[in-house]
Amino acid sequence: MGENYISYREENGSINISEDVISSIVRTAAADVEGVSGLSVTAGAELAEMIGLKTLPKGVKVRFENNRILVDTIISVSYGCNVVSVAKNVQDAVRNVILSSTGFEDAEVNVHVSGISFDR
């Protein structure tokens, strides 16, 4: 479970949203973008998961810093698609889903293209 939460304070109490929830929302939004063939993880993350240090959400890293949501997504793009267009569409989709799901407007979305996938 994520250790960081984004919190909304109101006079009736507070609402806390885990980074794991944001990661799940982001993964779904990114995977639904046309041209995205999948989400990836880095080699270091795979190694950490293999030896049981931490289970990481595949292809997404979410952090909350200085009242901002910082998101890194690592994607593979389908061969024949414009890489920059797909990455921009992922960026827009993720930013929109964060806004619509959490109401939080200050989000930085970084998209990392780790490879191209070919049809078999």
Stockholm file with secondary structure:
# STOCKHOLM 1.0

chainA/1-120         MGENYISYREENGSINISEDVISSIVRTAAADVEGVSGLSVTAGAELAEMIGLKTLPKGVKVRFENNRILVDTIISVSYGCNVVSVAKNVQDAVRNVILSSTGFEDAEVNVHVSGISFDR
#=GR chainA/1-120 SS CCSCEEEEEETTEEEEEEHHHHHHHHHHHHHTSTTEEEECCCHHHHHHHHTTSCCCCTTEEEEEETTEEEEEEEEEEETTSCHHHHHHHHHHHHHHHHHHHHCCCCEEEEEEEEEEECCC
#=GC SS_cons         CCSCEEEEEETTEEEEEEHHHHHHHHHHHHHTSTTEEEECCCHHHHHHHHTTSCCCCTTEEEEEETTEEEEEEEEEEETTSCHHHHHHHHHHHHHHHHHHHHCCCCEEEEEEEEEEECCC
//
